[in-house]
Amino acid sequence: MPPIANSPAEPILTVSQLTAELKDVVESSFPSVWVAGEISNFSRPASGHCYLTLKDDEAQLRAVIWRTAAARVPFDLHDGLEVICHGALDLYPPRGQYQLVIAQLLPKGLGALELALRKLRDKLAAEGLFEARHKKPLPAFPRRVAFVTSPTGAAIRDFLEVLRRRWRGTSVMVVPVRVQGEGAAAEIAAAIAAVNRLAEPPDVLVVGRGGGSSEDLWSFNEEIVVRAIFASRIPVISAVGHEIDVTLSDLVADVRALTPSEAAERLVPARDDVLAALDTRRQRLSAALRNRAAHARARLDAVANRAPFRRPFDRVHELAQRLDEWQTRSLRAIRHCHQRSRTKIDAIAARIEALNPTAVLRRGYSITQRAKDGRLVRRSNDVVPGDELITRVAEGIIHSRTEASP
């Protein structure tokens, strides 16, 4: 390829390379987006995917709903329908066009309210306000309860009626607030904070109202109310609306009750159930005590029937007899040892006696020594005339003097 005159300093990209870079920029910049517009050019081929254009007075945007997401749309789609869509931007390289891949679609009107609710819910969920680790347990037998609600509504009447029927040991403090309309959310949040500041706070705090439309229940979706419930040191039961209604207050509360009547049921036990449980435990305790007593008596009888308790001195007599036997055997052994020692001593004495020089003298022999130095006289030439001698015989000593040598 011949060189290009006056070529730019930047690298030259192919269409595919440029499209790929644009695809990365678009998809990374808009991974999640909410878009409101009117549907036009809607089509749904046999594949089940939906292709449409979102438009307003000044612009339009191609969009696609894949088959799995389209199956979850609870209403019919058609041209001219105003909707709110949630999805991600995608760039389709073969046509060089960007499009919105729709994951969720709501009709406009109620959808706008729902959109705001979902955005707030996602925000609070990301902060961890709805996590189970923050939930506080309810006391088993609460004595004081505060109910933040309208004092003239059916919710408080239903709650008190069920509470009185189930348990009479709980007092209820009604904290009056508006539960719908402008300013209601601020009143509810302020009431929750005020109850937490009481010198003697209640054991449980109930926040609720009767059923109504989504707009009627909206105060319990307000961020100020949700954060007040989350900040409460007192366990909170949310009893808002009917069973099909789920508010953000329900999600953040420690316990969600489907109705105010169910809040009373979850708050206190039924008196008859408690009495029945106590009676069952009483019977089990009595049976357990009887079994333990019977077992202890059986063990006591078994111990009492043992020989040491029936004949307590038999062992003493047995040990005394054994002691006598040991004494007899010990004395016999001592005498035997003494006899053996005496015999051994006599034998040694006899051998010593045989070696005793005096024994030889008793047989007629004598021992002669020179008086001057004590030397034994063994031969005649051991002495000279005039030496004094000492002669030892069996019965004494003889002194003599030599006269002449032989």
Order of alpha helices (4+ residues) and beta strands (2+ residues): alpha-beta-beta-beta-alpha-beta-beta-alpha-beta-alpha-beta-alpha-beta-alpha-beta-alpha-beta-alpha-alpha-alpha-alpha-alpha-beta-beta-beta
